[in-house]
Amino acid sequence: MEELVLYAKFHFFAEESMMINSGYPDSESHMKEHARVLSTFEKKIDEYFSNAETGEALIVFIFEWLVLHTLDVDKKLAAHLHSHRLLGGF
């Protein structure tokens, strides 16, 4: 779990750097979403280690972050970066 939290922090830092450097207009709300996601993620991990029965809620949260957040919020950032030619296709 610790590695996943470290990955999330690195991922958010990298995204936030791109937002700042590109003048992304929705950066403030996107960064607030990152803070919310990270706080909730850490809380769910603590709950899991206190009570393993909360494991399903942790898995659902990770799915929602990795899939739903990426498909919605990150997709908007990617479109902005593409329009400013700051992100190549992949």
N, C-alpha and C positions, 0 to 999 in steps of 0.2 A: 504494500500500500504506500509506503514511504516514497518509492520510486515513482508511482503514479502522481503523487502530490508534487514531487519535484518536477516531473514532466509538465504538469499543469502550470506551475509557476514559470517555468522556462517558456512554454508556449505563449502564455499571456504576456510575458515581458517582450517576447519577439513581436507579437501582434501589436502591442501598445507602442513599441518603437516605430513600427511601420506606420501606424496611425498618425503619430506625431510628425514623423518625417514627411508624410504625404499630405498633411493638412486635412485628414479625414474629418468631414463635418459632423459625424455622429460619434466621435471618439469618446466624449464624456460619458454618454449613456452606455457605450460598449465597455468602457473601463469599469463602470459601476457594475455592469453585469458580470465581468470577470471577478470583481471583489465579492459579489454575492455568491457566485458559483464556488469560488475557493473557500469561502467561509462555510457554506452549506456542506461542501465536500468534506472538509476537516471535521465538522460536527458529526456527519454521518459515519465517518471512520471511527471517531471516539465512541459513538453509540454502538457500533459494531463490536469494538473491543470490550465494551462493558457488557454487551448482551448480543451474543452471536445470532440470536433469533432476528435481529434487525438486518441481517445480511441481504435479504431480498430487497429491502428499501435502498440499501447501498448500491446494489446492482442496477436497480431501476434508475437511480440518480446518475450513475456513471453512463448508462445508455443514453439518458436524456441529454446529458452534457455532450457526449461524444458525437451523437447522431443528430439530435434535434437542434442543439445550439449551432453546430457546424453547418447544418443545412439552411438555417435561417440567418442568424446574426453574422456568422463568418462569411457567408455567401455574399452579403452586402459589402463587406470590407473587400473581399476579393474582386468584386465588380469595380469598386472604386480604384483599387490598385491597378487593375487591368486598364481602366480608362486613362490612367496617368502613366501607363507603360512602366509601372514599377514592379509588376509581377508577370512573369512569363507563364505561358500555358503549361499545364501538367495534367 
